[in-house]
Amino acid sequence: MKKNGKEYLASPTKWTAWRAPTDNDMNIKPRWHTQFDIPRARMYTYAYDIASTDTALTVTMTGIFASKAKVPLFELTMVYVIDGNGIHVDVDAAQPKQAWIEQIPRFAMQIETVNGFENLEYFAKGPRANYVDIQNHAYHDIFRANVTDELEDMIMPQECGNHVDAKYVTLSNSKNKTVTVTGDGFEFSALHYSIEMLEKANHNWELVPSPNTFLLINYKVCGIGSNSCGHRAKPPYSFYEKEFRFAFDVNID
């Protein structure tokens, strides 16, 4: 994504259904790997259409979200509308009948910005991390923070930094360049660590922050639960949806 010749992205955006496993994912993690190979799932496009007007370009894609040689997690229709206001993203997802899965870790778009996007502002639940089943400590407000401080310092790095019920989130740098995502009740996290970086590290001292910022725009993140010694997250806190629609807007300035 470029504006006035300046590139805002360090890598192409991508869709993911994975999260760095938590201690409470210990019992379901093997199934996430063997049954659907969720860490490697990606969008495979079967057909697309491009339509343009004087003011907008619309790209419509249909396909599946899956790993190679595995039953798809979802059948997808994705619509991107690019105009002078930014990019509107609209996703319709449905699980194939033969693909029912008990829980999905998340469904999100990852936006990796170039270095320098350290400032964070958002309207959502905060100021500390919260999830669908861990949010009684949080409240709605406009919060301002640093991306560096969003990491939850755990001895074994794992999923962290999420905020539920967001209306907007803005990343900015020292030159007042911004990346803003708006929507109606999405979830997000913004860290200097990718999912892969958190999962690979066995101890917190092994984490080396990236100068880039990894912004995850989540339709939903599965609840944390207590399955290291208790129950899994249960509906409505788990991610059991057979179908869903997810829409948001991305704007740069």
C-alpha positions, 0 to 999 in steps of 0.5 A: 500500500503506497501513498505519495510514493511511500510504502506502508507495508513490509510484506503482503497482507495475508489471512491466517487462522492460527495463533501462537498456542497458549498453555490452555491449547495443549490438548487441542493443539495436536488436532489443529496440526494433524486434522487441518494443518491450520498453521499452513492454511491459506487462501486458494482462489478458484475464480475472480472478477475485476470490475472498475468505474471512474472512482473504484476498483472491485475485485471479487474472489471465490475459493477455499481456505485450506492447507494442502491435502487437507479438507478446507476450513472454509469456502470463501467469497472475498470482495475488495473495493479500492477507492479514494477512501481506502480499501473495503474488505468483505468476507463471506465464509462457510465451512464445507459440510465435511469439514466440521471442526470443534474449534478454530484458533482465529480468523484474521488478516495480518498487516505487517507495516514497515518500521516506525509504526509504534504509536497505537490508538484505538476504541475497543476494550482495554487498556490491557489485553482481553478475549471473549472469555477474559474481559471483565477487567476491561472497559470501552474507551479511546486508548493510546499506547505504544506497540512495544507495551502490548506484549504480555511478558510470559515466561513461555511466549504465546498468544497475547495482546488481543482487544475485543469489540473494536470500532477502530485502530490506528497505527502511526509513526513519528512523521504522522503517517497512519494506518487505520482500520475501522469496523463494527466490533472486530478484534485486533492485536498489534505487536512487534512479533509475528505469530511464528515468532511467538510460537518459535520462542520457548522462553521470553528472553529468546524473543527479539522484537521486529522493527515492524508492527504486526497488526492482526484484524480478527473476525474472532479469536477463540476464547482462552479457556482453562484446558491445561487443567480444566474445560475448553472455552465453550460457546459463545466464547469458542470459535464454533461458527459454521458460517460468518461475514466479516467486513472492515476498511483499511485507510492510509494517510 
